[in-house]
């Protein structure tokens, strides 16, 4: 049986989608439902909060980076294992990039593709009746996207609620929740978004408070009734990315945290075994593995301990003489000669590639990336095309002289030259690969 699903979206970032989503997930779980969560777009922080709230893994659904067959397969798997699927949108509902219809990266693409209703979270602070004009615009902007209900967020008073609700009556779009202003419900942030779920010592208490809020402020019965069976086509899609080996040593600790669940699931379905190890605990990749993967994360926050991890560095260098090693984003930084932390202090890294990076010289790099590999590597064969994204503040301060890994373009097809580096069996890049093109 395929579980019903819905999308939590908003007119813009910062309207309270994540707070409402987590409250809904925690509230429905408290009621005994098996809740499966998903995240629209390439965000890799929110899914960890979803997992904490539901007790089940979350999955990314990205209309730009993933072919429709992969989207169908991923949502089909999610809908086969729970009672309801809650998909958290990204940015504003219609925010994406110009391009092929249905593959813009917007949450609205998913609503149209799967035929799912949208629960629109509207921040009504600083307005009252004008909120109706905003909701009317979203409801009529794209006929294939249905706004099935509204949650009013940051409501100041009962009078404020009456004014907004009265203006919305003519739209015949039900109000399924009213959330008062309460800054204690917000989660702390840092430079790449929310502070990660695993770093909150009080996360369980926060989720309990959000479940309480859901029971007080959301019509949970009406939300469940709103959800609809997704429109799915049969899918036999290959893994999003080919496994780099059949026993993959995966760096996993507070410095290495960002790897898409759907990528790991695809590797496992292809028969690969994932063997975690911790560079921060000075562990080398296990010798019985045939590939090593250093994912993204926050190495700039742990540069000193990584520089002092002699067994890790020596073991990784030995591993790389005979087997592929790949690092993406934070992993790429660790593969270089040095990493300059936020205070401008330089720390020696593994030196398996020749570049050096700095977090002191910060510059935001953000956007979708299309890549064509220039040689065989852990990501695929020479000429293979991938879709992914960049999201980091670190800058390359020394380019080194390694051969480039890939030719890249932005999400609209504009040429960005070459990126990453390769030396022997070692490769690295700042872009996160999401799926083969």
C-alpha positions, -999 to +999 in steps of 0.1 A: +000+000+000+013+035-009+011+060+019-005+094+013+018+124+012+018+162+013+043+190+009+050+217+035+060+249+017+060+286+022+062+318+001+098+324+011+127+312+032+125+320+069+087+317+071+088+288+095+087+257+073+112+237+093+096+245+126+061+236+114+075+204+096+093+192+127+062+199+149+040+180+125+064+151+123+068+149+161+031+154+167+020+126+142+046+103+156+033+109+191-001+097+178+015+064+168+018+070+131+048+057+112+058+091+096+083+092+067+099+125+060+116+139+029+133+171+019+129+190-014+162+201-029+198+195-019+196+204+018+215+179+039+210+194+073+172+193+077+169+155+070+189+148+101+163+167+121+135+148+103+152+115+113+153+126+149+117+136+149+104+105+132+129+078+142+132+069+105+156+081+078+147+110+056+154+113+018+161+142-006+139+147-036+155+172-061+137+178-094+167+195-110+194+170-100+173+138-102+156+122-132+119+116-129+125+079-126+148+084-096+123+107-080+096+081-085+118+053-070+128+073-040+093+085-031+079+051-039+102+035-014+094+061+012+056+057+007+058+020+010+072+020+045+051+045+064+016+057+072+022+092+058+050+110+040+057+146+048+079+165+024+095+197+035+100+222+007+129+245+001+130+283-001+097+296-016+073+272-032+080+283-068+117+292-062+140+273-086+162+280-116+152+288-152+152+257-173+133+227-185+098+227-171+094+203-142+132+203-136+138+236-120+145+224-085+114+241-071+092+224-046+063+231-069+078+207-094+073+179-069+038+189-061+029+189-099+049+157-107+034+136-079+000+154-077+004+162-041-014+190-020+006+218-005+002+230+031+014+266+028+031+281+059+025+319+059+044+342+082+017+368+089+039+390+111+036+426+100+004+421+080-032+410+084-057+411+055-029+414+030-021+378+037-052+368+017-038+385-014-005+365-010-023+332-005-046+339-035-016+345-057+000+312-046-032+294-051-037+306-087-001+309-099+002+274-113-029+253-120-010+220-116-001+230-080-029+228-054-027+247-021-047+224+001-044+243+033-027+271+052-008+274+085-006+309+099+027+314+116+039+341+140+004+353+149+005+381+174-029+379+191-065+366+188-075+398+170-046+394+146-058+358+139-094+370+133-084+396+108-063+372+088-088+344+089-116+367+079-098+378+048-090+342+039-126+330+041-134+340+005-106+318-008-121+286+006-087+273+015-089+259+050-066+272+078-052+240+094-030+257+120-023+289+138+011+293+155+018+322+178+050+341+179+075+321+201+112+325+195+119+296+219+107+272+191+134+283+167+166+262+163+201+278+164+219+285+131+255+289+118+272+294+085+257+265+065+222+266+081+209+251+113+234+237+138+234+200+131+209+177+148+236+156+165+251+186+182+219+195+202+221+179+237+185+190+243+171+179+209+147+154+224+133+181+247+130+205+218+111+179+197+088+172+227+080+209+229+073+210+191+050+180+195+031+199+222+029+229+199+015+207+171-012+194+194-022+229+205-018+248+172-023+224+143-054+204+132-035+171+129-066+152+118-072+176+090-036+175+079-037+137+077-069+139+057-054+165+033-025+141+023-030+123-010-016+092-027+013+103-048+011+097-086+039+073-092+052+055-123+069+021-120+107+027-117+137+005-120+162+033-117+199+025-112+216+039-080+219+076-081+257+072-082+277+041-090+294+027-059+332+035-059+339+000-045+322-030-029+336-022+005+336+015+010+354+031+039+333+061+049+346+089+071+319+095+097+322+118+127+316+155+137+339+167+109+324+145+082+286+145+082+272+155+048+264+126+026+231+121+010+211+091+023+199+082-011+235+078-024+244+054+004+211+035+000+219+032-038+254+018-030+239-007-007+213-018-032+241-023-057+257-047-032+283-024-016+291-026+021+297+007+040+324+006+067+325+038+088+357+051+104+365+083+124+394+106+114+388+126+145+394+095+166+427+091+146+414+061+127+427+051+093+404+037+066+401+000+072+427-019+051+401-045+039+381-018+020+386-011-017+376+026-018+375+055+007+351+084+007+355+116+027+322+134+027+314+170+035+310+185+069+328+210+091+365+203+090+372+240+096+358+235+131+381+205+138+412+215+118+436+212+148+426+176+157+426+165+121+461+179+116+472+160+148+456+127+136+488+110+125+475+075+121+446+088+100+469+108+077+495+080+074+468+054+069+450+074+043+482+080+023+490+043+023+454+034+013+456+059-016+486+042-032+465+012-043+428+022-040+407+052-049+401+080-023+375+107-030+367+138-010+338+162-016+335+197-001+349+193+035+366+161+024+382+179-005+396+205+020+411+177+041+428+162+011+447+194+004+480+207+018+465+230+044+434+244+058+432+279+073+406+281+101+383+311+109+411+327+130+436+326+101+456+298+116+469+273+090+468+236+098+485+209+078+461+185+061+468+152+043+486+167+013+473+141-011+462+169-034+481+202-039+456+229-031+450+248+002+418+263+015+408+290+039+378+296+060+392+329+072+389+343+036+352+335+034+331+337+003+297+320-003+297+295-031+261+283-037+243+267-066+236+237-087+264+222-107+265+200-138+298+181-142+315+160-169+343+138-155+377+142-172+390+107-162+379+075-145+375+080-108+354+072-077+325+092-091+323+073-124+339+068-158+356+094-179+329+114-197+302+106-172+279+134-164+267+142-129+244+167-113+250+182-079+255+214-060+280+236-041+273+251-008+303+264+012+321+295+024+357+282+021+380+296-006+409+281-024+440+301-015+465+279-033+455+261-065+482+235-066+491+218-098+469+187-099+450+178-130+413+190-129+387+165-120+357+178-141+344+204-164+315+221-147+286+244-155+260+260-133+224+249-132+215+271-162+243+256-183+268+285-180+304+273-183+323+276-150+355+260-163+372+231-145+369+221-109+385+198-083+417+179-086+431+144-093+464+129-085+469+092-090+439+075-073+430+105-052+402+129-064+383+157-048+359+185-055+339+212-038+307+201-055+284+174-039+273+148-064+236+141-062+229+118-091+242+107-125+227+128-153 
